[in-house]
Amino acid sequence: MATLGLIGSGHIGGTLARLAVNAGLDVVLSNSRGPETLAGLVAELGPRARAATPAQAAEAGDWLVVTIPLKNSFQLSAAPLAGRLVLDTGNYYPERDGHFPRLDSGETTSSELVQEHLADSQVVKVFNNIYSGHLLALARPAGAPDRSALPIAGDDATAKERTTALLDALGYLAVDAGPLSAGWRFQPGTPAYGLPYLKDQSSRLDLDPGHPADIATVKEALTAATR
Ligand SMILES: NC(=O)c1ccc[n+]([C@@H]2O[C@H](COP(=O)([O-])OP(=O)(O)OC[C@H]3O[C@@H](n4cnc5c(N)ncnc54)[C@H](OP(=O)(O)O)[C@@H]3O)[C@@H](O)[C@H]2O)c1
């Protein structure tokens, strides 16, 4: 049985855990405060889920998702993640993360910084451009006509293939946005960030029920991004 490992079990991590359990995957959740603090979520998710330390989640996961505030990603110990595919859901919000001059100047992107930190991992940027409520609401089985697409960016073709396979299992199609350096095309503030999945473009994310976005819609939004 395949296992999804999660470093971070908040809005996005908890949602991915739910989608994974629904898909018949085993899930190992972790956070910064310790496995015992995840007992309630684990009980809710059922027998396929367990909580562990971040290193144990990394070890157990066929896929490993890092889904924590960006600034905390640079505190992660790189060694347990070496040689692993790491799915990075992070976004740069200076008001939360503090200022990173290389991001403010546009010299690089947040996932490239994570890749620099996790130099021996294969980082793929994914799940960062959709509100957690929509991520849960818009998952659809393979073949459903209203399946939504999510952009992915990464430098390693095999890592992107494995990411696409995970998306398929969880209920999504993938749009390859290119190398990690193309991640700016679906960073905060771009047309691909949150907006394709809104029913009403003028509504607040958390009040909108969500709306499916097909491959063409997501590609169009990626193309429309400007720096
Ligand atoms: N919320 C969304 O809809 C959304 C959508 C797309 C992308 N994102 C991005 O995805 C990332 C996660 O967002 P979120 O909303 O899911 O965050 P969140 O709800 O605040 O959850 C953060 C999780 O990360 C854990 N964590 C923090 N530092 C950690 C560390 N050093 N080691 C292990 N675990 C750690 C926290 O555990 P403790 O509580 O124990 O510290 C918590 O489980 C952010 O970069 C965010 O911008 C969010």
The ligand as an SDF file (V2000), in Angstrom:
LIG
                    3D

 48 52  0  0  0  0  0  0  0  0999 V2000
   -4.3250   27.5010    3.6290 N   0  0  0  0  0  0  0  0  0  0  0  0
   -4.4120   27.4130    2.3030 C   0  0  0  0  0  0  0  0  0  0  0  0
   -5.5220   27.3890    1.7150 O   0  0  0  0  0  0  0  0  0  0  0  0
   -3.1640   27.2860    1.4880 C   0  0  0  0  0  0  0  0  0  0  0  0
   -3.3190   27.0250    0.1220 C   0  0  0  0  0  0  0  0  0  0  0  0
   -2.1810   26.8110   -0.6580 C   0  0  0  0  0  0  0  0  0  0  0  0
   -0.9290   26.9220   -0.1060 C   0  0  0  0  0  0  0  0  0  0  0  0
   -0.8050   27.2200    1.2220 N   0  0  0  0  0  0  0  0  0  0  0  0
    0.5710   27.3290    1.7450 C   0  0  0  0  0  0  0  0  0  0  0  0
    0.9210   26.0520    2.2590 O   0  0  0  0  0  0  0  0  0  0  0  0
    1.7170   26.2090    3.4510 C   0  0  0  0  0  0  0  0  0  0  0  0
    0.9450   25.6170    4.6310 C   0  0  0  0  0  0  0  0  0  0  0  0
   -0.2580   26.3560    4.7630 O   0  0  0  0  0  0  0  0  0  0  0  0
   -1.4360   25.9230    5.7590 P   0  0  0  0  0  0  0  0  0  0  0  0
   -2.4950   26.9340    5.5520 O   0  0  0  0  0  0  0  0  0  0  0  0
   -1.7340   24.4770    5.6240 O   0  0  0  0  0  0  0  0  0  0  0  0
   -0.7240   26.2040    7.1570 O   0  0  0  0  0  0  0  0  0  0  0  0
   -1.3040   25.9830    8.6210 P   0  0  0  0  0  0  0  0  0  0  0  0
   -2.7400   25.6230    8.5680 O   0  0  0  0  0  0  0  0  0  0  0  0
   -0.8580   27.1350    9.4370 O   0  0  0  0  0  0  0  0  0  0  0  0
   -0.5130   24.6740    9.0980 O   0  0  0  0  0  0  0  0  0  0  0  0
    0.8770   24.6840    9.1980 C   0  0  0  0  0  0  0  0  0  0  0  0
    1.3290   23.3200    9.6580 C   0  0  0  0  0  0  0  0  0  0  0  0
    2.7370   23.2820    9.5980 O   0  0  0  0  0  0  0  0  0  0  0  0
    3.2360   22.7550   10.8260 C   0  0  0  0  0  0  0  0  0  0  0  0
    4.5950   23.2430   11.0190 N   0  0  0  0  0  0  0  0  0  0  0  0
    5.0190   24.5350   11.1310 C   0  0  0  0  0  0  0  0  0  0  0  0
    6.3580   24.5660   11.2580 N   0  0  0  0  0  0  0  0  0  0  0  0
    6.7790   23.2870   11.2020 C   0  0  0  0  0  0  0  0  0  0  0  0
    8.0450   22.6710   11.2830 C   0  0  0  0  0  0  0  0  0  0  0  0
    9.1630   23.4090   11.4190 N   0  0  0  0  0  0  0  0  0  0  0  0
    8.1260   21.3140   11.2240 N   0  0  0  0  0  0  0  0  0  0  0  0
    6.9980   20.5670   11.0900 C   0  0  0  0  0  0  0  0  0  0  0  0
    5.7720   21.0890   11.0020 N   0  0  0  0  0  0  0  0  0  0  0  0
    5.6590   22.4370   11.0630 C   0  0  0  0  0  0  0  0  0  0  0  0
    2.2500   23.2310   11.8450 C   0  0  0  0  0  0  0  0  0  0  0  0
    2.3580   22.4480   12.9940 O   0  0  0  0  0  0  0  0  0  0  0  0
    2.3630   23.1090   14.4550 P   0  0  0  0  0  0  0  0  0  0  0  0
    1.0220   23.7330   14.6020 O   0  0  0  0  0  0  0  0  0  0  0  0
    2.6220   21.9720   15.3600 O   0  0  0  0  0  0  0  0  0  0  0  0
    3.4790   24.1430   14.4280 O   0  0  0  0  0  0  0  0  0  0  0  0
    0.9320   22.9850   11.0960 C   0  0  0  0  0  0  0  0  0  0  0  0
    0.5720   21.6170   11.1720 O   0  0  0  0  0  0  0  0  0  0  0  0
    1.9630   27.7240    3.5780 C   0  0  0  0  0  0  0  0  0  0  0  0
    3.1630   28.0560    2.9410 O   0  0  0  0  0  0  0  0  0  0  0  0
    0.7790   28.3300    2.8410 C   0  0  0  0  0  0  0  0  0  0  0  0
    1.0800   29.6280    2.3590 O   0  0  0  0  0  0  0  0  0  0  0  0
   -1.8980   27.4010    2.0230 C   0  0  0  0  0  0  0  0  0  0  0  0
  1  2  1  0
  2  3  2  0
  2  4  1  0
  4  5  1  0
  4 48  2  0
  5  6  2  0
  6  7  1  0
  7  8  2  0
  8  9  1  0
  8 48  1  0
  9 10  1  0
  9 46  1  0
 10 11  1  0
 11 12  1  0
 11 44  1  0
 12 13  1  0
 13 14  1  0
 14 15  2  0
 14 16  1  0
 14 17  1  0
 17 18  1  0
 18 19  2  0
 18 20  1  0
 18 21  1  0
 21 22  1  0
 22 23  1  0
 23 24  1  0
 23 42  1  0
 24 25  1  0
 25 26  1  0
 25 36  1  0
 26 27  1  0
 26 35  1  0
 27 28  2  0
 28 29  1  0
 29 30  1  0
 29 35  2  0
 30 31  1  0
 30 32  2  0
 32 33  1  0
 33 34  2  0
 34 35  1  0
 36 37  1  0
 36 42  1  0
 37 38  1  0
 38 39  2  0
 38 40  1  0
 38 41  1  0
 42 43  1  0
 44 45  1  0
 44 46  1  0
 46 47  1  0
M  CHG  2   8   1  16  -1
M  END
$$$$
